[in-house]
Amino acid sequence: MATVMPAVGTPRRSASCVAETAGGIAALSHPSPNFGERREGVRPDLVVLHYTAMQSAEAALERLCCLDHEVSAHYLIAEDGRIYQLVDEDMRAWHAGAGAWGAVTDVNSRSIGIELANPGDAPFAAPLMAALEALLVDILRRHAIPPERVIAHSDCAPLRKSDPGPRFDWRRLALGGLSVWPAPSKVSKPDEKAFLSHLETIGYTAATQPETCLSAFRLRFRPGATGPLAPADMAAAADLARRYPVDRPLLLT
Ligand SMILES: [Zn+2]
């Protein structure tokens, strides 16, 4: 049987093989070379969600596994719900870049990164959302990560990033206990200083400019909202700050 060798200079595509995550979720193993050690041996206690901003999962897979691009994620979920594992959860995948959430400034060392196949301006496919929910249930349970620590790339890098964007259904995740969503609460008068203080309490520590903070917050919790700081922004931020202060001491039981 003839063996076809790739021409010189042709990037080799590594094949996916059937595997499962540490928690037994069906996944395709498609290793990326783009990872390192988690610094100081820390364990992941955040999950960061992204969109790929590419036209297909296949194109994203190639990019996330290409040495030249120096990007990766632990998982990529395709539109049809297939889950690819690219980097072992014990390792530090290169997905978040510069940013911060609360006291965490090396987000990559402290997080598990999940890329969602989506061009950025389209609804997220139903099979993809179902697969994401199953994967999050498994990850949060195994690492004892609370739902408020499932965040957007735009939350920890608001100056550079806007993914997974306004089309992503955070409320749906929250209803399943896989993220958080503001509860209706008493509406208060817009107060920029108080709003920024609420955001810092929630975890938005990567930016201090009021416009950047408001945009990042709305991308996540008030998609489609425009204009100056509104009573509804104040109410949502105050509720989240009260219930989910980012660096509260962990209750050891
Ligand atoms: Zn991203």
Residues whose N, C-alpha, C, O or C-beta is under 5 A from the ligand:
A	BS01	ZN	H50 Y51 H95 H153 D163
